[in-house]
Amino acid sequence: MPKLIISGRGGSGKSTLVTLLAQRLGEKGKVLVVDEDESNLGLGAMLGIEPPAKTLMDYLGGKPAIMEKLMAMIKDEGSEQIEFFTQNFDLNSLSPDFVRWNGSVALMQIGKIEHTMEGCACPMGAVARDFLNHLTVEEDQWVLVDTEAGVEHFGRGIVEGADTVVMMVDPSNDAVLLTEKAAKLTSEAGKEFGVVLNKVDEKTKPVLEEMLAAKGVAIKGILHYSPTIAQMNLQGNSLESYTVQEELDNLIMEIACRY
């Protein structure tokens, strides 16, 4: 099954969708949640999974070691792309050092900003891209990648290792403008693209549908505003997918029918 990039502007509900999808999909198969957002601190709590002891960058030797490889690549004019992995792997072969399972759902973190002035997040993007390129998935297995806000992951090439980009669109003009940009970037990468409307009600839903239709953007799913989910998020509690089960099932069917 597919590897999904979940993107959107800050506060649009990326981590919420990742969590709800992981819970629902985990009822039928294995799900790996990849936390690619270097500043996201609450995804583990939302999933009800304690983050693993190491990030993937830690497992590979830490940011200095990653930077050293990247700098060597820049100096080597004959090198097209840095590789941190020499062979493909599947969900079952991932080390428990950087992956923590809770039943059929697992969480891993690419890396986090830990110190002032430690530099840009480019090494994390390079690691995430190569990891996704070497990761294989089987029937009834899904990979959900929670990205940082905006479109930087497109510039880092992370989309290269995914199958589909799903963008969260909340009721704001900024979200619509960002969606148009992301749709073009996804098309350049040759990947599937669609959006999920989030936090909408009877007034904002038709407005967003009209705006997106004018831009030729496909809507794959809709999540209406949920006071229950908002309260869970505020209190830092794990989310419960039963609150939007029908909406999630419709979205999963819309995505899965292409694979």
N, C-alpha and C positions, 0 to 999 in steps of 0.2 A: 504494500500500500504506500501512499505518498509521504514525502517529507514536506511539511508545510512551513512556510515562513509567515508568521503573524506579525503584521506591522501596523503603524498608525501614528497619529500625533500623541503627544504626552497626555495622559488622562483619558484616552479614548476607550480603554477597556481591553487592551491587548492581553495583559496577564489574566484578566477575568475570563476571557474566551479560552485561552490556553488551558486554564485550570478546569473549566467546565467541560471542555472537549476531552481532556485527559481522563476525567472521571467517567464520562459516558463511554468513551472508546475502550477504557480499561475493563469494562464489563464483558467485553467480547474478545479481547486480545491484549497484546503488550503495547505499551506506549512509553516512549522516551521523550521527556520534556527537556529541551536544551535552553538554558538561561543564557542568552547571548548579550543581555543588557548589563553592561559593566557597572551600572548604578542602581539596579533593581535590588531591593533588600527584602521584599515581602513575598516573593513567589513561593518560597518553601512553606510559609505559614498558610498561604491560600490553598496549597496542595495537601497540607497536612503531612509534609515530609521534611524532616530535618536535613538541611543541606549536607552533602558529603564532606568528608574531612578535607579534601583537596579540590581545587578547581582543576580543569584540564591543563591550564597553563602551569600550575604548581606541579602537576604530574609530569609535565614535559621539562621540568627544570627551573621554572619560574620566568618572570618577565625578562631578566637580564639575558638568560640563555636564548629566549625567543628572539630578542633584539639582535643578539650576536648573529644568529642565522639569517635574519632579515638583512642586516648590514652586509654580510658576506654575499648574499644574493645580489644586492645592488652593485657591489664591486665586480661581480662575475657577469660580464656582458653576455655570456652565452647561456645564462640561466633564465628560463622563461617564468617559472613560478616555484616558490619555495615549497618543499614537502616536508612535513613533520612525521608522516606515516608512510611506511614502505609497502604496505599491503592492505587489502580490504578487510573489514571486520563486520560482525553483526551485533545485534543487541545482547546476545547471550555471552559474547566474549569480552564485553567491556569490563574493565577493572573496577572492583568495589572501592578502590581508592578514590575514584572521582565520580562514581555513579552510585546512588542510593535508591534501592527499590522499596516500595511499600505495596505489596501484592503485585499487581500487574503493571503498576505505574512507577516510573523511575524519574529521578531528577539529577541533572548534572549542570554544572556552571562552567562556562568557558573561562571566565576570569573577572576580577573586580578591581576597581580603583581603590587602593588601600592607603596611599600616602600623598600628601601635598607635593606638587612638582614632580611627580613620577613620570610624567610624559603622556603622550597621546595613547589612545586605545587601539591604534592600528595593529599591534601584535595580536590582540584578541581577535580582530577580524580575520587575520591571516590564519590563525589556528582554527577558528570556526569554519572557514571555507574549506580547508584541507580535511578537517574531520568529516564534514558532510559529504565531501567528494568520495571519501573512502568507506563511508557507512552504507551497508546494504540492509534492506528491510524485506521481510517475507510477508506472506498472506496474513491478514489480521494483525499486522504490526504498523504502528504509526509513529512518526517523529514530528513533534511540534516545537518550533523554534520561536521563542519569545525575544523579540529584537528591541533595540533602543528606539526612542522616539525619532520620527523623521525618516530620512531616506539614506542615511549614511551607510547602512548595510548594503545598499546597492553599489555604492562606490567601492566598498571593500570586496565586492565580488562574492558575498556570502550566498546570494541567490543562485549562483552557479551550481551548487550542490543540492538544491531543492527542486521540487517538482511544481509547486504551486505557491503563489503569494496571495494571502488573504488579508485584506486591509480593513481595520476597524474604522468606521465612520460614525462619529457622534454628531449631534445637531449643531454644527458650526461651519461657517464659510471656510475657515482655515482647513478643516478636515476635507472638504470637497476639493479645494485647490491642491492639497497634498495628494489626494487620490488621483487626480488627473496626472500629476507628475509621476507618481508611482506606477500608474498604468503604462505610461510611455517607457519607463525604465524596465519594467517587467517584459514588455514586448521586445525591447532590444535584447534581453537575455533569452528570449524564446521560451518563456514559461507561461503557464496558465495564471490568470489574474481574476480576482473577484472581490467583492466587498461584503461586509456584514454591517448592517445598520445597528447601532447600539444606543441605548438610553432614549429611544424614541417613544413618542406617544401619538395620539390620533391627530395632533396638529403638526408635529414636526416630520412624521413619517412621509406623508404625501409630498411635502416640500422637497425633502431629500431625494425621494424617488424621481421627481421631475428633474431636479438639477443633475442627477447622475445619468438619467436617461438621455439628457441633452448632450452629455459628454461621451455617450456610448459605453458606459461602465456597467458591467453585469452585477446584479445583486444576488449573492448566493444565500443569504440568510438574514434574519431580523431578530434582534433581541430587544424587547421592549424594556422600558425602565422598570427595575425591580427594587422596591424599598427593602426587601429582605436581603438581596445581594449587597446593596449599598450598606446596610447595617453590618453585615458580616465583614465586609471590607474595612469599614471604619474601626471595628473592634479587633481586627487582625485574626479573625477566625477562619478556619478552612471552609471553603465554599461547598455548597451542595447542589449537584447538577439536577436534582429532581425538580427544582423550582422552575426550570426552563427546559424540561426534558423534550417536549414536542418540538420546540424550536431547534434544539441541538440535533435531534434525529433528522429533521428536514435538511439542515446544513450538511450533516455527514453524508446523507444520501446524494445531495447535490455534488459534493466533492468526489465521493467514492465511485459514482457512475462513470467517471472518466478513466478509471484504472481497472 
